[in-house]
């Protein structure tokens, strides 16, 4: 006979108290609640140490944390909503210290003139402008121009002339950094990284070599078969000639 449903018969999670630390589960929270209600401190201390051992068993990854026992005792106080009265070997945590709010992180509002070069190029140009030694300054300007060319190709997926890079360099530096017009910047591969990786993959090279070797063997076999067929035809022609001159 089926039992008649009456409101309040079943216990749902929505009707239970909220789990303060979900990684320990409902049973640990109920045990801590039981310890809080014990009348004597001696009993609370004895049961609290047992629960601490159980919490360490349920979360073995905490053993890799420095001073993990301290963390377990802090979790015990958090689960009890800071109401448990036991002799803890560590200082008692406070809600203010645990639920501290971090300082708001400001979003950088910096305007980048050429986004494909990035903010780093502008910082490098400012650093190069402050260098007094001519040879060192020229060497750094050359490195900046090479980096600009690489960044341009990476973002635009297209080739670019050295004159365009040098013009952008003069504009970003307000005409203070210059290179000779006939300077040659480093060559940048306009292929995608996937294509470069495919071409540089040793497995693909081995497969190509294997295909080439197989093709050579097939060609050699075809040539050998052609020579064998030619030789057989020559032998047949010679036999016919000999047979034609023979008298019976």
Buried (B, 14 or more C-beta within 10 A) or exposed (E): EEEEEEEEEEEEEEEEEEBEBEEBEEEBBEBBBEBBEBEEEEEBBEBBBEBBEBBBEEBEEBEEEEEBBBBBBBBBBBBBBEEBEBEBEEEEBEEEEEEEEEEEEEEEEEEEEBEBBBEEBBEBBEEBBEBEEEEEBBEBBBEBBBBBBBBBBEEEEEEBEBEEBBEBBBEBBEEEBEBEEEBEBEEBEEEEEEEEEEEEEEEEEEEEEEEEEEEEEEEEEEEEEEEEEEEEEEEEEEEEEEEEEEEE
